Amino acid sequence: MSSLVSRFPADRDPLRPPPAPGLGRGLAVALVAHVLLVAALSFGVSWRSTTIPAAEAELWAAVPVAAAPKEQLPPEESPPPKPEPKPEPPKPQQPTPQEVQAQRDADIAIAKAKERKLKEEQEQREAEEKKRKLEQQKKDEAEKQERDRKEKEAQAKKDKEKDKAEQADKAKAEKARKDAEARAEQARQENLKRIMGMAGATGAPNATGTAQKSAGPSANYAGRIKARVKPNIVYQDPGGAANPEAEVEVRCSPDGTIIARRILKSSGLPDFDTAVLRALDKTEILPRDTDGTVPRVMILAFKPRE
């Protein structure tokens, strides 16, 4: 403002408006003043410096104009403190292909180890389960065998008791039958004795025969029968030290006719046994004894070499 006042003559009042030669000069001065004011305000705001003391300028105009109230700026707030920048982490170093391959191999090895461990655990669980089932099966089989053994023992005991009772019953029945037969035989013998005594039997009191008188073949009767039968035996002796004997039961009628014959004791030579039977069939009739009788049943013995 002091620069503007110095332009006026000393004899003039600087507070009075100059004579109005024209509006152009006043407008130019006002415009320049406003531009300077705006520049000063902008510069102060941009640098955030202390408030510059306001300067007043008087505007000259041809028509008096009242000045507008001075702008009241709000007190400037102190800017918030800037956060301290965090240190940037160091950039990771790019691994080399060998390190990448080593890491990959390590991951594969770890995965295989985990898989192998899981497999081993699974196999162990399966083995334990199998062992448990096997032990349970053995236990069940042992219990079943024990039950079967006890049942068999109980059944065997029952069967033994039953057999024992049956044998006792059979023994009692057999004893009763034998006793009955013995009594019947005794009664029959007594009847026979009584009858034979009445018929004139000559045997001793303790005799057990049933004939009226005692009789039997003569001493040479067996030799006579063998002499009759032996020529009819057709057999080729194979030789050897052995000379086996064949016993034959012969049944005859009262006149000496052979009505039946059978081997009682084989000689061990089937051909010789057959030859003896054929010889008896061929003989047909046996000779009578010295008393003119022929025994009803006779047992004859023949050897291949006699």
Buried (B, 14 or more C-beta within 10 A) or exposed (E): EEEEEEEEEEEEEBEEEEEEEEEEEBBEBBEEBEEEEEEEBEEBEEEEEEEEEEEEBEEBEEEEEEEEEEEEEEEEEEEEEEEEEEEEEEEEEEEEEEEEEEEEEEEEEEEEEEEEEEEEEEEEEEEEEEEEEEEEEEEEEEEEEEEEEEEEEEEEEEEEEEEEEEEEEEEEEEEEEEEEEEEEEEEEEEEBBEEBEEEEBEBEEEEEEEEEEEEEBEEEBBEBBBEBBBEBBEBEEEEEEEEBBBBBBBBBEEEBEBEEBEBEBEBEBEEBBBBBBBBBEEBEEBEBBEEEBBBEEBEBBBBBEE
